[in-house]
Amino acid sequence: MVAASGGNVAKVAREFNIYDSTLGNWVRRAREEADGAPTVEERAEIRELKRELERVTRERDILGKAVAYFSASESRNG
């Protein structure tokens, strides 16, 4: 209906007696989904997964350095 009204969110919102910001959010989400863009929930999940990946990468790097350190000290003592 927003597209049919020439993109006038406020007009359509008044017709349905809802806030234009609410309708605007719905329209934006629908356009994002139609474009294949990630949804709000998917973007939040992507952010969380990126944070987790950074943490795991740091842990891996620290463990790799620890293994190298202890391997070197064993060969010197061995």
PDB file of N, CA, C and O in Angstrom:
ATOM      1  N   MET A   1       0.824  -1.194   0.000  1.00  0.00           N
ATOM      2  CA  MET A   1       0.000   0.000   0.000  1.00  0.00           C
ATOM      3  C   MET A   1       0.866   1.255   0.000  1.00  0.00           C
ATOM      4  O   MET A   1       0.498   2.269  -0.593  1.00  0.00           O
ATOM      5  N   VAL A   2       2.018   1.184   0.666  1.00  0.00           N
ATOM      6  CA  VAL A   2       2.921   2.339   0.675  1.00  0.00           C
ATOM      7  C   VAL A   2       3.433   2.584  -0.732  1.00  0.00           C
ATOM      8  O   VAL A   2       3.492   3.727  -1.186  1.00  0.00           O
ATOM      9  N   ALA A   3       3.800   1.526  -1.416  1.00  0.00           N
ATOM     10  CA  ALA A   3       4.284   1.691  -2.789  1.00  0.00           C
ATOM     11  C   ALA A   3       3.180   2.245  -3.682  1.00  0.00           C
ATOM     12  O   ALA A   3       3.440   3.092  -4.537  1.00  0.00           O
ATOM     13  N   ALA A   4       1.951   1.772  -3.489  1.00  0.00           N
ATOM     14  CA  ALA A   4       0.833   2.238  -4.298  1.00  0.00           C
ATOM     15  C   ALA A   4       0.507   3.709  -4.035  1.00  0.00           C
ATOM     16  O   ALA A   4      -0.026   4.400  -4.903  1.00  0.00           O
ATOM     17  N   SER A   5       0.832   4.178  -2.834  1.00  0.00           N
ATOM     18  CA  SER A   5       0.548   5.578  -2.509  1.00  0.00           C
ATOM     19  C   SER A   5       1.716   6.491  -2.862  1.00  0.00           C
ATOM     20  O   SER A   5       1.766   7.646  -2.437  1.00  0.00           O
ATOM     21  N   GLY A   6       2.637   5.971  -3.629  1.00  0.00           N
ATOM     22  CA  GLY A   6       3.796   6.776  -4.024  1.00  0.00           C
ATOM     23  C   GLY A   6       4.839   6.877  -2.931  1.00  0.00           C
ATOM     24  O   GLY A   6       5.626   7.823  -2.904  1.00  0.00           O
ATOM     25  N   GLY A   7       4.851   5.911  -2.030  1.00  0.00           N
ATOM     26  CA  GLY A   7       5.845   5.894  -0.963  1.00  0.00           C
ATOM     27  C   GLY A   7       5.492   6.773   0.219  1.00  0.00           C
ATOM     28  O   GLY A   7       6.356   7.071   1.044  1.00  0.00           O
ATOM     29  N   ASN A   8       4.241   7.194   0.318  1.00  0.00           N
ATOM     30  CA  ASN A   8       3.810   8.080   1.395  1.00  0.00           C
ATOM     31  C   ASN A   8       3.444   7.263   2.635  1.00  0.00           C
ATOM     32  O   ASN A   8       2.295   6.855   2.806  1.00  0.00           O
ATOM     33  N   VAL A   9       4.440   7.030   3.499  1.00  0.00           N
ATOM     34  CA  VAL A   9       4.250   6.230   4.700  1.00  0.00           C
ATOM     35  C   VAL A   9       3.258   6.906   5.645  1.00  0.00           C
ATOM     36  O   VAL A   9       2.381   6.246   6.201  1.00  0.00           O
ATOM     37  N   ALA A  10       3.393   8.197   5.826  1.00  0.00           N
ATOM     38  CA  ALA A  10       2.536   8.921   6.774  1.00  0.00           C
ATOM     39  C   ALA A  10       1.063   8.801   6.399  1.00  0.00           C
ATOM     40  O   ALA A  10       0.212   8.612   7.269  1.00  0.00           O
ATOM     41  N   LYS A  11       0.763   8.909   5.115  1.00  0.00           N
ATOM     42  CA  LYS A  11      -0.630   8.827   4.656  1.00  0.00           C
ATOM     43  C   LYS A  11      -1.231   7.449   4.951  1.00  0.00           C
ATOM     44  O   LYS A  11      -2.344   7.342   5.465  1.00  0.00           O
ATOM     45  N   VAL A  12      -0.479   6.407   4.618  1.00  0.00           N
ATOM     46  CA  VAL A  12      -0.962   5.042   4.844  1.00  0.00           C
ATOM     47  C   VAL A  12      -1.092   4.777   6.346  1.00  0.00           C
ATOM     48  O   VAL A  12      -2.046   4.131   6.780  1.00  0.00           O
ATOM     49  N   ALA A  13      -0.149   5.266   7.131  1.00  0.00           N
ATOM     50  CA  ALA A  13      -0.209   5.074   8.581  1.00  0.00           C
ATOM     51  C   ALA A  13      -1.461   5.725   9.164  1.00  0.00           C
ATOM     52  O   ALA A  13      -2.116   5.151  10.034  1.00  0.00           O
ATOM     53  N   ARG A  14      -1.788   6.914   8.687  1.00  0.00           N
ATOM     54  CA  ARG A  14      -3.012   7.581   9.163  1.00  0.00           C
ATOM     55  C   ARG A  14      -4.248   6.762   8.819  1.00  0.00           C
ATOM     56  O   ARG A  14      -5.170   6.663   9.628  1.00  0.00           O
ATOM     57  N   GLU A  15      -4.273   6.180   7.636  1.00  0.00           N
ATOM     58  CA  GLU A  15      -5.420   5.372   7.225  1.00  0.00           C
ATOM     59  C   GLU A  15      -5.640   4.184   8.154  1.00  0.00           C
ATOM     60  O   GLU A  15      -6.778   3.795   8.413  1.00  0.00           O
ATOM     61  N   PHE A  16      -4.555   3.613   8.651  1.00  0.00           N
ATOM     62  CA  PHE A  16      -4.644   2.448   9.527  1.00  0.00           C
ATOM     63  C   PHE A  16      -4.554   2.808  11.001  1.00  0.00           C
ATOM     64  O   PHE A  16      -4.577   1.935  11.869  1.00  0.00           O
ATOM     65  N   ASN A  17      -4.451   4.099  11.271  1.00  0.00           N
ATOM     66  CA  ASN A  17      -4.384   4.597  12.642  1.00  0.00           C
ATOM     67  C   ASN A  17      -3.222   3.959  13.423  1.00  0.00           C
ATOM     68  O   ASN A  17      -3.389   3.501  14.553  1.00  0.00           O
ATOM     69  N   ILE A  18      -2.044   3.946  12.787  1.00  0.00           N
ATOM     70  CA  ILE A  18      -0.825   3.470  13.449  1.00  0.00           C
ATOM     71  C   ILE A  18       0.240   4.540  13.301  1.00  0.00           C
ATOM     72  O   ILE A  18       0.108   5.443  12.475  1.00  0.00           O
ATOM     73  N   TYR A  19       1.283   4.443  14.090  1.00  0.00           N
ATOM     74  CA  TYR A  19       2.377   5.399  14.008  1.00  0.00           C
ATOM     75  C   TYR A  19       3.116   5.239  12.685  1.00  0.00           C
ATOM     76  O   TYR A  19       3.338   4.123  12.215  1.00  0.00           O
ATOM     77  N   ASP A  20       3.492   6.370  12.091  1.00  0.00           N
ATOM     78  CA  ASP A  20       4.209   6.290  10.821  1.00  0.00           C
ATOM     79  C   ASP A  20       5.595   5.673  11.001  1.00  0.00           C
ATOM     80  O   ASP A  20       6.120   5.059  10.073  1.00  0.00           O
ATOM     81  N   SER A  21       6.194   5.831  12.187  1.00  0.00           N
ATOM     82  CA  SER A  21       7.507   5.204  12.423  1.00  0.00           C
ATOM     83  C   SER A  21       7.382   3.678  12.429  1.00  0.00           C
ATOM     84  O   SER A  21       8.265   2.974  11.940  1.00  0.00           O
ATOM     85  N   THR A  22       6.277   3.178  12.987  1.00  0.00           N
ATOM     86  CA  THR A  22       6.055   1.734  12.995  1.00  0.00           C
ATOM     87  C   THR A  22       5.898   1.207  11.574  1.00  0.00           C
ATOM     88  O   THR A  22       6.534   0.225  11.190  1.00  0.00           O
ATOM     89  N   LEU A  23       5.056   1.864  10.808  1.00  0.00           N
ATOM     90  CA  LEU A  23       4.866   1.444   9.419  1.00  0.00           C
ATOM     91  C   LEU A  23       6.164   1.585   8.628  1.00  0.00           C
ATOM     92  O   LEU A  23       6.496   0.733   7.805  1.00  0.00           O
ATOM     93  N   GLY A  24       6.890   2.668   8.887  1.00  0.00           N
ATOM     94  CA  GLY A  24       8.176   2.862   8.202  1.00  0.00           C
ATOM     95  C   GLY A  24       9.151   1.737   8.492  1.00  0.00           C
ATOM     96  O   GLY A  24       9.868   1.283   7.599  1.00  0.00           O
ATOM     97  N   ASN A  25       9.181   1.283   9.746  1.00  0.00           N
ATOM     98  CA  ASN A  25      10.049   0.151  10.102  1.00  0.00           C
ATOM     99  C   ASN A  25       9.627  -1.113   9.372  1.00  0.00           C
ATOM    100  O   ASN A  25      10.467  -1.867   8.881  1.00  0.00           O
ATOM    101  N   TRP A  26       8.316  -1.340   9.302  1.00  0.00           N
ATOM    102  CA  TRP A  26       7.826  -2.528   8.587  1.00  0.00           C
ATOM    103  C   TRP A  26       8.202  -2.473   7.112  1.00  0.00           C
ATOM    104  O   TRP A  26       8.627  -3.472   6.532  1.00  0.00           O
ATOM    105  N   VAL A  27       8.043  -1.295   6.511  1.00  0.00           N
ATOM    106  CA  VAL A  27       8.359  -1.132   5.087  1.00  0.00           C
ATOM    107  C   VAL A  27       9.852  -1.354   4.856  1.00  0.00           C
ATOM    108  O   VAL A  27      10.250  -2.025   3.904  1.00  0.00           O
ATOM    109  N   ARG A  28      10.673  -0.781   5.742  1.00  0.00           N
ATOM    110  CA  ARG A  28      12.130  -0.942   5.603  1.00  0.00           C
ATOM    111  C   ARG A  28      12.520  -2.410   5.698  1.00  0.00           C
ATOM    112  O   ARG A  28      13.316  -2.897   4.895  1.00  0.00           O
ATOM    113  N   ARG A  29      11.959  -3.118   6.683  1.00  0.00           N
ATOM    114  CA  ARG A  29      12.258  -4.551   6.828  1.00  0.00           C
ATOM    115  C   ARG A  29      11.817  -5.350   5.607  1.00  0.00           C
ATOM    116  O   ARG A  29      12.531  -6.241   5.145  1.00  0.00           O
ATOM    117  N   ALA A  30      10.649  -5.028   5.094  1.00  0.00           N
ATOM    118  CA  ALA A  30      10.148  -5.743   3.909  1.00  0.00           C
ATOM    119  C   ALA A  30      11.057  -5.501   2.712  1.00  0.00           C
ATOM    120  O   ALA A  30      11.332  -6.422   1.943  1.00  0.00           O
ATOM    121  N   ARG A  31      11.519  -4.277   2.555  1.00  0.00           N
ATOM    122  CA  ARG A  31      12.429  -3.975   1.438  1.00  0.00           C
ATOM    123  C   ARG A  31      13.754  -4.697   1.604  1.00  0.00           C
ATOM    124  O   ARG A  31      14.301  -5.227   0.638  1.00  0.00           O
ATOM    125  N   GLU A  32      14.274  -4.720   2.834  1.00  0.00           N
ATOM    126  CA  GLU A  32      15.533  -5.432   3.084  1.00  0.00           C
ATOM    127  C   GLU A  32      15.397  -6.909   2.774  1.00  0.00           C
ATOM    128  O   GLU A  32      16.281  -7.507   2.161  1.00  0.00           O
ATOM    129  N   GLU A  33      14.289  -7.497   3.200  1.00  0.00           N
ATOM    130  CA  GLU A  33      14.066  -8.921   2.933  1.00  0.00           C
ATOM    131  C   GLU A  33      13.922  -9.176   1.437  1.00  0.00           C
ATOM    132  O   GLU A  33      14.411 -10.187   0.932  1.00  0.00           O
ATOM    133  N   ALA A  34      13.265  -8.280   0.734  1.00  0.00           N
ATOM    134  CA  ALA A  34      13.094  -8.429  -0.709  1.00  0.00           C
ATOM    135  C   ALA A  34      14.425  -8.291  -1.431  1.00  0.00           C
ATOM    136  O   ALA A  34      14.649  -8.939  -2.454  1.00  0.00           O
ATOM    137  N   ASP A  35      15.305  -7.454  -0.906  1.00  0.00           N
ATOM    138  CA  ASP A  35      16.622  -7.245  -1.517  1.00  0.00           C
ATOM    139  C   ASP A  35      17.595  -8.366  -1.175  1.00  0.00           C
ATOM    140  O   ASP A  35      18.689  -8.435  -1.736  1.00  0.00           O
ATOM    141  N   GLY A  36      17.203  -9.236  -0.263  1.00  0.00           N
ATOM    142  CA  GLY A  36      18.097 -10.306   0.159  1.00  0.00           C
ATOM    143  C   GLY A  36      19.075  -9.851   1.224  1.00  0.00           C
ATOM    144  O   GLY A  36      19.994 -10.593   1.569  1.00  0.00           O
ATOM    145  N   ALA A  37      18.901  -8.653   1.752  1.00  0.00           N
ATOM    146  CA  ALA A  37      19.760  -8.153   2.811  1.00  0.00           C
ATOM    147  C   ALA A  37      19.442  -8.897   4.101  1.00  0.00           C
ATOM    148  O   ALA A  37      18.311  -9.338   4.307  1.00  0.00           O
ATOM    149  N   PRO A  38      20.450  -9.036   4.977  1.00  0.00           N
ATOM    150  CA  PRO A  38      20.184  -9.723   6.244  1.00  0.00           C
ATOM    151  C   PRO A  38      19.164  -8.964   7.096  1.00  0.00           C
ATOM    152  O   PRO A  38      19.118  -7.734   7.085  1.00  0.00           O
ATOM    153  N   THR A  39      18.365  -9.709   7.820  1.00  0.00           N
ATOM    154  CA  THR A  39      17.376  -9.105   8.706  1.00  0.00           C
ATOM    155  C   THR A  39      18.076  -8.545   9.943  1.00  0.00           C
ATOM    156  O   THR A  39      19.275  -8.755  10.132  1.00  0.00           O
ATOM    157  N   VAL A  40      17.338  -7.846  10.766  1.00  0.00           N
ATOM    158  CA  VAL A  40      17.893  -7.282  12.001  1.00  0.00           C
ATOM    159  C   VAL A  40      18.454  -8.405  12.868  1.00  0.00           C
ATOM    160  O   VAL A  40      19.544  -8.280  13.428  1.00  0.00           O
ATOM    161  N   GLU A  41      17.721  -9.479  12.974  1.00  0.00           N
ATOM    162  CA  GLU A  41      18.168 -10.613  13.782  1.00  0.00           C
ATOM    163  C   GLU A  41      19.430 -11.235  13.197  1.00  0.00           C
ATOM    164  O   GLU A  41      20.351 -11.592  13.932  1.00  0.00           O
ATOM    165  N   GLU A  42      19.469 -11.363  11.876  1.00  0.00           N
ATOM    166  CA  GLU A  42      20.654 -11.932  11.226  1.00  0.00           C
ATOM    167  C   GLU A  42      21.867 -11.034  11.408  1.00  0.00           C
ATOM    168  O   GLU A  42      22.975 -11.525  11.628  1.00  0.00           O
ATOM    169  N   ARG A  43      21.669  -9.726  11.319  1.00  0.00           N
ATOM    170  CA  ARG A  43      22.796  -8.806  11.537  1.00  0.00           C
ATOM    171  C   ARG A  43      23.312  -8.910  12.968  1.00  0.00           C
ATOM    172  O   ARG A  43      24.521  -8.860  13.193  1.00  0.00           O
ATOM    173  N   ALA A  44      22.412  -9.055  13.933  1.00  0.00           N
ATOM    174  CA  ALA A  44      22.829  -9.216  15.328  1.00  0.00           C
ATOM    175  C   ALA A  44      23.613 -10.516  15.505  1.00  0.00           C
ATOM    176  O   ALA A  44      24.622 -10.553  16.208  1.00  0.00           O
ATOM    177  N   GLU A  45      23.139 -11.572  14.863  1.00  0.00           N
ATOM    178  CA  GLU A  45      23.843 -12.852  14.947  1.00  0.00           C
ATOM    179  C   GLU A  45      25.216 -12.757  14.290  1.00  0.00           C
ATOM    180  O   GLU A  45      26.185 -13.312  14.808  1.00  0.00           O
ATOM    181  N   ILE A  46      25.313 -12.071  13.173  1.00  0.00           N
ATOM    182  CA  ILE A  46      26.595 -11.899  12.491  1.00  0.00           C
ATOM    183  C   ILE A  46      27.577 -11.159  13.392  1.00  0.00           C
ATOM    184  O   ILE A  46      28.739 -11.552  13.501  1.00  0.00           O
ATOM    185  N   ARG A  47      27.104 -10.062  14.053  1.00  0.00           N
ATOM    186  CA  ARG A  47      27.972  -9.326  14.973  1.00  0.00           C
ATOM    187  C   ARG A  47      28.470 -10.228  16.094  1.00  0.00           C
ATOM    188  O   ARG A  47      29.655 -10.202  16.429  1.00  0.00           O
ATOM    189  N   GLU A  48      27.579 -11.023  16.676  1.00  0.00           N
ATOM    190  CA  GLU A  48      27.949 -11.918  17.762  1.00  0.00           C
ATOM    191  C   GLU A  48      28.951 -12.964  17.284  1.00  0.00           C
ATOM    192  O   GLU A  48      29.921 -13.257  17.982  1.00  0.00           O
ATOM    193  N   LEU A  49      28.724 -13.523  16.107  1.00  0.00           N
ATOM    194  CA  LEU A  49      29.641 -14.527  15.571  1.00  0.00           C
ATOM    195  C   LEU A  49      31.012 -13.937  15.271  1.00  0.00           C
ATOM    196  O   LEU A  49      32.026 -14.609  15.462  1.00  0.00           O
ATOM    197  N   LYS A  50      31.058 -12.701  14.807  1.00  0.00           N
ATOM    198  CA  LYS A  50      32.345 -12.040  14.570  1.00  0.00           C
ATOM    199  C   LYS A  50      33.103 -11.840  15.883  1.00  0.00           C
ATOM    200  O   LYS A  50      34.316 -12.045  15.939  1.00  0.00           O
ATOM    201  N   ARG A  51      32.386 -11.437  16.944  1.00  0.00           N
ATOM    202  CA  ARG A  51      33.027 -11.283  18.257  1.00  0.00           C
ATOM    203  C   ARG A  51      33.577 -12.616  18.746  1.00  0.00           C
ATOM    204  O   ARG A  51      34.696 -12.690  19.254  1.00  0.00           O
ATOM    205  N   GLU A  52      32.783 -13.664  18.588  1.00  0.00           N
ATOM    206  CA  GLU A  52      33.227 -14.986  19.024  1.00  0.00           C
ATOM    207  C   GLU A  52      34.433 -15.450  18.213  1.00  0.00           C
ATOM    208  O   GLU A  52      35.367 -16.031  18.766  1.00  0.00           O
ATOM    209  N   LEU A  53      34.418 -15.198  16.921  1.00  0.00           N
ATOM    210  CA  LEU A  53      35.544 -15.576  16.072  1.00  0.00           C
ATOM    211  C   LEU A  53      36.820 -14.860  16.509  1.00  0.00           C
ATOM    212  O   LEU A  53      37.886 -15.473  16.564  1.00  0.00           O
ATOM    213  N   GLU A  54      36.717 -13.569  16.819  1.00  0.00           N
ATOM    214  CA  GLU A  54      37.888 -12.824  17.292  1.00  0.00           C
ATOM    215  C   GLU A  54      38.426 -13.426  18.586  1.00  0.00           C
ATOM    216  O   GLU A  54      39.637 -13.575  18.747  1.00  0.00           O
ATOM    217  N   ARG A  55      37.524 -13.772  19.513  1.00  0.00           N
ATOM    218  CA  ARG A  55      37.938 -14.359  20.790  1.00  0.00           C
ATOM    219  C   ARG A  55      38.637 -15.704  20.573  1.00  0.00           C
ATOM    220  O   ARG A  55      39.697 -15.952  21.149  1.00  0.00           O
ATOM    221  N   VAL A  56      38.055 -16.559  19.753  1.00  0.00           N
ATOM    222  CA  VAL A  56      38.626 -17.881  19.500  1.00  0.00           C
ATOM    223  C   VAL A  56      39.969 -17.756  18.778  1.00  0.00           C
ATOM    224  O   VAL A  56      40.892 -18.526  19.044  1.00  0.00           O
ATOM    225  N   THR A  57      40.077 -16.796  17.875  1.00  0.00           N
ATOM    226  CA  THR A  57      41.342 -16.571  17.163  1.00  0.00           C
ATOM    227  C   THR A  57      42.433 -16.146  18.143  1.00  0.00           C
ATOM    228  O   THR A  57      43.564 -16.625  18.061  1.00  0.00           O
ATOM    229  N   ARG A  58      42.093 -15.241  19.077  1.00  0.00           N
ATOM    230  CA  ARG A  58      43.071 -14.820  20.093  1.00  0.00           C
ATOM    231  C   ARG A  58      43.499 -16.006  20.952  1.00  0.00           C
ATOM    232  O   ARG A  58      44.685 -16.180  21.233  1.00  0.00           O
ATOM    233  N   GLU A  59      42.527 -16.822  21.367  1.00  0.00           N
ATOM    234  CA  GLU A  59      42.849 -17.997  22.174  1.00  0.00           C
ATOM    235  C   GLU A  59      43.766 -18.951  21.418  1.00  0.00           C
ATOM    236  O   GLU A  59      44.728 -19.473  21.983  1.00  0.00           O
ATOM    237  N   ARG A  60      43.470 -19.177  20.146  1.00  0.00           N
ATOM    238  CA  ARG A  60      44.300 -20.071  19.330  1.00  0.00           C
ATOM    239  C   ARG A  60      45.720 -19.547  19.232  1.00  0.00           C
ATOM    240  O   ARG A  60      46.680 -20.308  19.355  1.00  0.00           O
ATOM    241  N   ASP A  61      45.854 -18.237  19.008  1.00  0.00           N
ATOM    242  CA  ASP A  61      47.184 -17.640  18.895  1.00  0.00           C
ATOM    243  C   ASP A  61      47.970 -17.761  20.194  1.00  0.00           C
ATOM    244  O   ASP A  61      49.167 -18.048  20.181  1.00  0.00           O
ATOM    245  N   ILE A  62      47.288 -17.541  21.318  1.00  0.00           N
ATOM    246  CA  ILE A  62      47.951 -17.657  22.624  1.00  0.00           C
ATOM    247  C   ILE A  62      48.388 -19.096  22.865  1.00  0.00           C
ATOM    248  O   ILE A  62      49.509 -19.338  23.312  1.00  0.00           O
ATOM    249  N   LEU A  63      47.514 -20.049  22.573  1.00  0.00           N
ATOM    250  CA  LEU A  63      47.866 -21.453  22.763  1.00  0.00           C
ATOM    251  C   LEU A  63      49.022 -21.873  21.850  1.00  0.00           C
ATOM    252  O   LEU A  63      49.892 -22.642  22.256  1.00  0.00           O
ATOM    253  N   GLY A  64      49.023 -21.366  20.628  1.00  0.00           N
ATOM    254  CA  GLY A  64      50.123 -21.674  19.714  1.00  0.00           C
ATOM    255  C   GLY A  64      51.448 -21.153  20.234  1.00  0.00           C
ATOM    256  O   GLY A  64      52.467 -21.835  20.123  1.00  0.00           O
ATOM    257  N   LYS A  65      51.451 -19.957  20.800  1.00  0.00           N
ATOM    258  CA  LYS A  65      52.678 -19.393  21.377  1.00  0.00           C
ATOM    259  C   LYS A  65      53.111 -20.191  22.599  1.00  0.00           C
ATOM    260  O   LYS A  65      54.305 -20.402  22.813  1.00  0.00           O
ATOM    261  N   ALA A  66      52.147 -20.635  23.402  1.00  0.00           N
ATOM    262  CA  ALA A  66      52.479 -21.424  24.588  1.00  0.00           C
ATOM    263  C   ALA A  66      53.108 -22.757  24.185  1.00  0.00           C
ATOM    264  O   ALA A  66      54.093 -23.185  24.786  1.00  0.00           O
ATOM    265  N   VAL A  67      52.551 -23.404  23.186  1.00  0.00           N
ATOM    266  CA  VAL A  67      53.107 -24.674  22.717  1.00  0.00           C
ATOM    267  C   VAL A  67      54.529 -24.464  22.206  1.00  0.00           C
ATOM    268  O   VAL A  67      55.424 -25.250  22.515  1.00  0.00           O
ATOM    269  N   ALA A  68      54.737 -23.421  21.436  1.00  0.00           N
ATOM    270  CA  ALA A  68      56.073 -23.137  20.916  1.00  0.00           C
ATOM    271  C   ALA A  68      57.057 -22.851  22.050  1.00  0.00           C
ATOM    272  O   ALA A  68      58.201 -23.305  22.005  1.00  0.00           O
ATOM    273  N   TYR A  69      56.629 -22.115  23.051  1.00  0.00           N
ATOM    274  CA  TYR A  69      57.490 -21.775  24.186  1.00  0.00           C
ATOM    275  C   TYR A  69      57.887 -23.025  24.953  1.00  0.00           C
ATOM    276  O   TYR A  69      59.066 -23.242  25.232  1.00  0.00           O
ATOM    277  N   PHE A  70      56.888 -23.857  25.298  1.00  0.00           N
ATOM    278  CA  PHE A  70      57.197 -25.063  26.075  1.00  0.00           C
ATOM    279  C   PHE A  70      57.952 -26.089  25.250  1.00  0.00           C
ATOM    280  O   PHE A  70      58.764 -26.830  25.802  1.00  0.00           O
ATOM    281  N   SER A  71      57.716 -26.155  23.971  1.00  0.00           N
ATOM    282  CA  SER A  71      58.473 -27.073  23.110  1.00  0.00           C
ATOM    283  C   SER A  71      59.936 -26.664  23.050  1.00  0.00           C
ATOM    284  O   SER A  71      60.824 -27.516  23.074  1.00  0.00           O
ATOM    285  N   ALA A  72      60.186 -25.373  22.973  1.00  0.00           N
ATOM    286  CA  ALA A  72      61.545 -24.857  22.915  1.00  0.00           C
ATOM    287  C   ALA A  72      62.254 -25.088  24.244  1.00  0.00           C
ATOM    288  O   ALA A  72      63.433 -25.442  24.257  1.00  0.00           O
ATOM    289  N   SER A  73      61.562 -24.896  25.353  1.00  0.00           N
ATOM    290  CA  SER A  73      62.206 -25.081  26.674  1.00  0.00           C
ATOM    291  C   SER A  73      62.490 -26.556  26.937  1.00  0.00           C
ATOM    292  O   SER A  73      63.486 -26.877  27.586  1.00  0.00           O
ATOM    293  N   GLU A  74      61.642 -27.463  26.452  1.00  0.00           N
ATOM    294  CA  GLU A  74      61.898 -28.905  26.627  1.00  0.00           C
ATOM    295  C   GLU A  74      63.097 -29.333  25.823  1.00  0.00           C
ATOM    296  O   GLU A  74      63.877 -30.166  26.285  1.00  0.00           O
ATOM    297  N   SER A  75      63.272 -28.783  24.619  1.00  0.00           N
ATOM    298  CA  SER A  75      64.417 -29.188  23.799  1.00  0.00           C
ATOM    299  C   SER A  75      65.718 -28.658  24.390  1.00  0.00           C
ATOM    300  O   SER A  75      66.768 -29.282  24.231  1.00  0.00           O
ATOM    301  N   ARG A  76      65.663 -27.529  25.060  1.00  0.00           N
ATOM    302  CA  ARG A  76      66.866 -26.988  25.725  1.00  0.00           C
ATOM    303  C   ARG A  76      67.199 -27.789  26.994  1.00  0.00           C
ATOM    304  O   ARG A  76      68.371 -27.941  27.336  1.00  0.00           O
ATOM    305  N   ASN A  77      66.185 -28.296  27.684  1.00  0.00           N
ATOM    306  CA  ASN A  77      66.388 -29.032  28.919  1.00  0.00           C
ATOM    307  C   ASN A  77      66.577 -30.528  28.682  1.00  0.00           C
ATOM    308  O   ASN A  77      67.085 -31.234  29.554  1.00  0.00           O
ATOM    309  N   GLY A  78      66.183 -31.000  27.548  1.00  0.00           N
ATOM    310  CA  GLY A  78      66.115 -32.419  27.276  1.00  0.00           C
ATOM    311  C   GLY A  78      67.361 -33.054  26.944  1.00  0.00           C
ATOM    312  O   GLY A  78      67.392 -34.260  26.699  1.00  0.00           O
TER     313      GLY A  78
END
